[in-house]
Amino acid sequence: MKNKKVGVFIIFIAIIGIAIGINYTKNNLNSNFIAYIPNAADGTISVIDVKRSELVDNIKVGERVSDGIGTTPDGKKLYTGGAEDGKVFVYDIKTKNLIKTIDTGKNVHGIDITPDGKYVYIASGALQVDDEFDYIQIIDTKKDEIIKTIKSNGKSPAHIDFSKDSKFAFISNVMSNNVSIMDVEKSEIVGNVKVGLMPNELEPSPDDKILYVANVQDGSLSIVDVEKKKEIDRIEVSPGTHGVAVSNDGKYIWTTNRFSKSVTVIDIDEKKVIKTITIKGEPNHVSIVPKGRYAYVTSLKSNNLTVIDINTYEIIDEIKLGKDPHEIDFINIK
């Protein structure tokens, strides 16, 4: 009888082991992505294999590289910039070869691609009030040519995100404390929304009805009703709120806070911070791995990527990057 019980126990443990293995496999299948991260101060792009949680390559661009980066949805092309020299560089992702250089004639800060992959938006912002930094340029990804240059009615446009259907672009204006809403098809600004002080990164909710904006100077998160084009709430977060990411289910907002050296998790229903995670260096940008369970956080000064489990809030890995890492973009390697 004792041997029979032992046998049953071993089978039970084996079943648990198989279940854990299946769960682990599912998590890994949901992490079949490559991440690209520009390192502004040394002009490189770090390439991270998400599944292996490992730095697999560095692409040298120039002396300095822009804060923004964009990859086409088909995973074929990567867009980066030369920052102060006003150039956008187009790379073949597979070969890592430079295939085109586009001279914008402007400062290059934010670089973002519409979800349908048709257009690249370039924001010329800097932490200065001057007309030369108030432009948004649009690149056609088929021709890799600038098709429109728009003078913003905001000051120093910095970062851009889009509605999931690619109909609207949302642009943060760091020196005029507002967000511009642009009709992508018409290439026209259709609204401006006053938010907190020095709005930086921004991201819409999964249903595109709400826009979340990280405000650096007053350490807050603005909540904007997109249809009404109006800020409907503002949550006090932590000093230096700079980056923002929305969970896949839209229930939680993650922010990076430069001055408090932390990452915060906000319950959007409760409208309050439910978790604060201390990070090495100066937390800069945050992105959640598509379909995955990890948040990626870049940090200045420590020059690393911190990987956080979004379910347990535990730091599970730290990966060394180049100098001054910024935004994070993913491609599905399928």
C-alpha positions as CSV (number, residue, x, y, z in Angstrom):
1,M,0.0,0.0,0.0
2,K,2.9,2.4,0.9
3,N,4.5,1.8,-2.5
4,K,1.2,2.5,-4.2
5,K,0.9,5.8,-2.4
6,V,4.4,6.7,-3.4
7,G,3.7,5.9,-7.0
8,V,0.6,8.0,-7.0
9,F,2.5,10.9,-5.5
10,I,5.3,10.7,-8.1
11,I,2.6,10.7,-10.9
12,F,1.0,13.8,-9.3
13,I,4.3,15.6,-9.1
14,A,5.0,14.7,-12.8
15,I,1.6,16.1,-13.8
16,I,2.4,19.3,-12.0
17,G,5.8,19.4,-13.7
18,I,4.2,19.0,-17.1
19,A,1.7,21.7,-16.4
20,I,4.4,24.1,-15.3
21,G,6.3,23.2,-18.4
22,I,3.3,23.9,-20.6
23,N,2.7,27.2,-18.9
24,Y,6.4,28.2,-19.3
25,T,6.2,27.3,-23.0
26,K,3.1,29.5,-23.4
27,N,4.9,32.4,-21.8
28,N,7.9,31.9,-24.0
29,L,5.7,31.6,-27.1
30,N,4.3,35.0,-26.1
31,S,7.8,36.5,-25.9
32,N,9.0,35.7,-29.4
33,F,10.1,39.2,-30.0
34,I,13.2,41.2,-30.7
35,A,13.6,44.6,-28.9
36,Y,15.5,47.6,-30.4
37,I,16.7,50.3,-28.1
38,P,18.6,53.5,-29.1
39,N,21.5,54.6,-26.9
40,A,21.6,58.3,-27.5
41,A,25.0,59.2,-26.1
42,D,27.1,56.6,-28.0
43,G,25.2,56.4,-31.3
44,T,24.3,52.7,-31.1
45,I,21.1,50.6,-31.1
46,S,21.0,47.6,-28.7
47,V,19.2,44.5,-30.0
48,I,17.6,42.3,-27.4
49,D,16.3,38.7,-27.8
50,V,13.2,38.8,-25.5
51,K,12.8,35.1,-25.3
52,R,16.5,34.6,-24.2
53,S,16.6,37.9,-22.3
54,E,19.9,38.6,-23.9
55,L,21.8,41.3,-25.8
56,V,22.5,39.8,-29.2
57,D,23.8,42.7,-31.2
58,N,24.7,46.4,-31.3
59,I,24.2,48.5,-34.4
60,K,26.5,51.5,-34.8
61,V,24.6,54.6,-36.3
62,G,26.9,57.6,-35.6
63,E,28.2,59.8,-32.8
64,R,24.8,60.3,-31.3
65,V,21.4,58.8,-32.1
66,S,17.9,60.1,-31.6
67,D,15.7,59.2,-28.6
68,G,13.0,57.7,-30.8
69,I,13.1,54.6,-32.9
70,G,10.6,52.8,-35.2
71,T,10.3,49.4,-36.9
72,T,7.8,48.6,-39.6
73,P,5.1,46.0,-38.6
74,D,6.4,43.5,-41.1
75,G,9.8,43.6,-39.4
76,K,11.7,44.6,-42.5
77,K,12.8,48.1,-41.8
78,L,14.1,50.1,-38.9
79,Y,14.1,54.0,-38.7
80,T,16.5,55.8,-36.4
81,G,17.9,59.3,-36.4
82,G,21.1,61.3,-36.1
83,A,19.6,63.7,-33.6
84,E,21.3,67.1,-34.1
85,D,22.4,66.5,-37.7
86,G,18.8,66.2,-38.8
87,K,19.1,62.9,-40.6
88,V,16.9,59.8,-40.5
89,F,18.5,56.5,-41.3
90,V,16.6,53.6,-42.7
91,Y,18.1,50.1,-42.0
92,D,17.3,46.7,-43.4
93,I,16.6,44.7,-40.3
94,K,17.6,41.4,-41.8
95,T,20.9,42.4,-43.2
96,K,21.5,45.4,-40.8
97,N,22.6,47.4,-43.8
98,L,21.8,51.1,-44.2
99,I,19.5,51.4,-47.2
100,K,18.7,55.1,-47.2
101,T,19.5,58.4,-45.5
102,I,16.8,61.1,-45.3
103,D,17.8,64.7,-44.6
104,T,15.0,66.3,-42.7
105,G,16.6,69.7,-42.2
106,K,15.3,69.7,-38.7
107,N,16.2,68.4,-35.3
108,V,15.3,64.7,-34.9
109,H,13.9,63.7,-31.5
110,G,10.8,61.4,-31.7
111,I,10.5,58.7,-34.4
112,D,7.3,56.7,-34.5
113,I,5.4,54.6,-37.1
114,T,1.7,54.3,-37.6
115,P,0.3,50.9,-36.7
116,D,-0.5,50.2,-40.4
117,G,3.1,50.9,-41.3
118,K,2.4,53.5,-43.9
119,Y,4.0,56.5,-42.3
120,V,6.9,57.5,-40.0
121,Y,6.3,60.7,-37.9
122,I,9.4,62.7,-36.9
123,A,9.1,65.2,-34.0
124,S,11.7,68.0,-33.9
125,G,11.4,68.9,-30.2
126,A,14.1,69.9,-27.8
127,L,14.0,71.5,-24.3
128,Q,14.0,74.9,-25.9
129,V,11.5,77.5,-27.0
130,D,12.3,78.3,-30.6
131,D,10.4,78.0,-33.8
132,E,13.0,75.7,-35.3
133,F,12.0,72.9,-32.9
134,D,8.2,73.2,-33.6
135,Y,7.9,70.8,-36.6
136,I,6.4,67.4,-37.4
137,Q,7.5,65.7,-40.5
138,I,5.9,62.7,-42.2
139,I,7.8,60.0,-44.2
140,D,6.1,57.7,-46.6
141,T,7.5,54.2,-45.8
142,K,7.1,53.0,-49.4
143,K,9.1,55.8,-50.9
144,D,11.1,56.6,-47.8
145,E,10.6,60.3,-48.6
146,I,9.3,63.2,-46.6
147,I,5.8,63.9,-47.9
148,K,4.7,66.6,-45.5
149,T,6.3,69.1,-43.1
150,I,3.9,70.6,-40.6
151,K,4.5,73.6,-38.3
152,S,3.0,72.6,-35.0
153,N,0.8,75.0,-33.0
154,G,2.5,73.5,-29.9
155,K,6.0,74.2,-28.6
156,S,8.7,71.5,-29.0
157,P,6.8,68.3,-30.1
158,A,8.7,65.4,-28.6
159,H,7.0,62.0,-28.7
160,I,4.2,60.6,-30.8
161,D,1.7,57.7,-30.5
162,F,-1.2,56.6,-32.6
163,S,-4.7,55.2,-32.4
164,K,-4.8,51.5,-33.2
165,D,-6.6,52.2,-36.5
166,S,-3.9,54.7,-37.5
167,K,-6.5,57.4,-37.9
168,F,-5.1,59.8,-35.3
169,A,-1.7,60.8,-34.0
170,F,-1.1,62.1,-30.5
171,I,1.8,64.4,-30.0
172,S,3.3,65.7,-26.8
173,N,4.5,69.3,-26.8
174,V,7.0,69.5,-23.9
175,M,7.4,73.3,-23.9
176,S,3.8,74.4,-24.2
177,N,2.3,71.8,-21.8
178,N,-0.3,70.4,-24.2
179,V,-0.9,67.5,-26.6
180,S,-1.8,67.9,-30.2
181,I,-4.2,65.5,-31.9
182,M,-3.6,65.0,-35.7
183,D,-5.8,63.5,-38.3
184,V,-3.4,61.2,-40.1
185,E,-5.3,61.0,-43.4
186,K,-5.6,64.8,-43.7
187,S,-2.2,65.5,-42.1
188,E,-3.8,68.2,-40.1
189,I,-3.9,69.1,-36.4
190,V,-7.5,68.9,-35.3
191,G,-7.2,69.6,-31.6
192,N,-5.0,70.6,-28.7
193,V,-5.4,69.5,-25.1
194,K,-3.9,71.3,-22.1
195,V,-2.3,68.7,-19.7
196,G,0.4,68.8,-17.0
197,L,3.8,70.5,-16.9
198,M,6.2,69.2,-19.6
199,P,4.3,66.3,-21.1
200,N,6.6,63.7,-22.5
201,E,5.6,60.2,-23.4
202,L,2.0,59.3,-24.1
203,E,-0.1,56.2,-24.9
204,P,-3.8,55.5,-25.7
205,S,-5.9,52.9,-23.9
206,P,-6.6,49.6,-25.8
207,D,-10.0,51.0,-27.1
208,D,-8.4,54.4,-28.1
209,K,-10.9,56.3,-26.0
210,I,-8.5,57.5,-23.4
211,L,-5.0,59.0,-23.7
212,Y,-2.5,58.8,-20.8
213,V,0.2,61.4,-20.7
214,A,3.3,61.4,-18.5
215,N,4.1,64.9,-17.2
216,V,7.8,65.3,-16.1
217,Q,7.8,68.6,-14.3
218,D,4.8,68.1,-12.0
219,G,5.2,64.3,-11.6
220,S,1.7,63.5,-12.8
221,L,-0.3,61.4,-15.2
222,S,-2.9,63.3,-17.3
223,I,-6.0,61.3,-18.4
224,V,-7.5,62.7,-21.6
225,D,-10.8,62.0,-23.2
226,V,-9.9,61.6,-26.9
227,E,-13.3,62.3,-28.3
228,K,-13.9,65.4,-26.2
229,K,-10.3,66.5,-26.6
230,K,-10.2,67.3,-22.9
231,E,-8.2,66.4,-19.8
232,I,-10.7,64.7,-17.5
233,D,-8.4,63.8,-14.6
234,R,-4.9,64.0,-13.3
235,I,-3.2,61.6,-11.0
236,E,-0.2,62.6,-8.8
237,V,2.5,59.9,-9.4
238,S,6.1,60.6,-8.4
239,P,8.8,63.2,-9.2
240,G,9.9,63.3,-12.8
241,T,7.2,61.1,-14.4
242,H,8.7,60.6,-17.9
243,G,7.7,57.3,-19.6
244,V,4.3,55.6,-19.8
245,A,2.9,52.2,-20.8
246,V,-0.6,50.7,-20.7
247,S,-1.2,47.1,-19.8
248,N,-2.7,44.9,-22.5
249,D,-6.1,44.8,-20.6
250,G,-6.0,48.6,-20.0
251,K,-6.4,48.2,-16.3
252,Y,-2.9,49.4,-15.2
253,I,-0.6,52.2,-16.2
254,W,3.1,51.9,-15.8
255,T,5.3,55.0,-15.5
256,T,9.0,55.7,-15.1
257,N,9.9,58.5,-12.8
258,R,13.3,60.0,-13.4
259,F,13.8,62.1,-10.2
260,S,12.5,59.5,-7.7
261,K,14.4,56.7,-9.5
262,S,11.3,54.5,-9.6
263,V,8.7,52.7,-11.7
264,T,5.1,53.0,-10.5
265,V,2.0,50.9,-11.3
266,I,-1.3,52.8,-11.3
267,D,-4.7,51.1,-11.0
268,I,-6.8,53.1,-13.4
269,D,-10.2,52.2,-11.8
270,E,-8.9,53.3,-8.4
271,K,-6.9,56.2,-9.9
272,K,-4.0,55.6,-7.6
273,V,-0.5,54.2,-7.4
274,I,-0.6,50.6,-6.1
275,K,3.0,49.7,-6.5
276,T,6.4,51.5,-6.5
277,I,9.5,49.7,-7.7
278,T,13.0,51.2,-7.1
279,I,15.2,51.0,-10.2
280,K,18.9,51.5,-10.7
281,G,20.0,54.7,-12.4
282,E,17.4,57.1,-13.8
283,P,14.4,55.3,-15.2
284,N,13.7,56.6,-18.6
285,H,11.2,54.8,-20.8
286,V,8.9,51.8,-20.2
287,S,7.3,49.3,-22.6
288,I,5.3,46.1,-22.1
289,V,6.4,43.2,-24.3
290,P,3.5,42.6,-26.7
291,K,1.4,39.6,-25.6
292,G,4.0,39.0,-22.9
293,R,4.3,39.3,-19.1
294,Y,7.3,41.6,-18.9
295,A,7.8,45.3,-18.6
296,Y,11.0,46.7,-20.1
297,V,12.5,49.7,-18.5
298,T,15.6,51.7,-19.8
299,S,17.7,53.7,-17.3
300,L,20.1,56.6,-17.8
301,K,23.3,56.7,-15.8
302,S,23.2,53.0,-15.0
303,N,22.8,52.4,-18.8
304,N,20.8,49.2,-18.4
305,L,17.5,47.5,-19.2
306,T,15.5,46.3,-16.3
307,V,13.0,43.4,-16.9
308,I,10.0,43.3,-14.5
309,D,7.4,40.6,-14.2
310,I,4.1,42.5,-14.6
311,N,2.2,40.0,-12.4
312,T,4.6,39.8,-9.4
313,Y,6.3,43.2,-9.8
314,E,9.6,41.4,-9.3
315,I,12.8,42.4,-11.2
316,I,13.9,39.3,-13.0
317,D,16.8,40.5,-15.1
318,E,19.1,43.4,-15.8
319,I,20.8,43.7,-19.2
320,K,23.7,46.1,-19.9
321,L,23.1,48.6,-22.8
322,G,24.9,51.5,-24.3
323,K,25.1,55.0,-23.0
324,D,21.7,56.8,-22.3
325,P,19.2,54.2,-23.6
326,H,15.8,55.6,-24.5
327,E,12.7,54.2,-26.3
328,I,12.0,50.6,-26.9
329,D,10.4,49.1,-30.0
330,F,9.6,45.4,-30.8
331,I,9.3,43.2,-33.8
332,N,7.7,39.8,-33.9
333,I,10.3,37.3,-35.3
334,K,7.6,34.6,-35.8
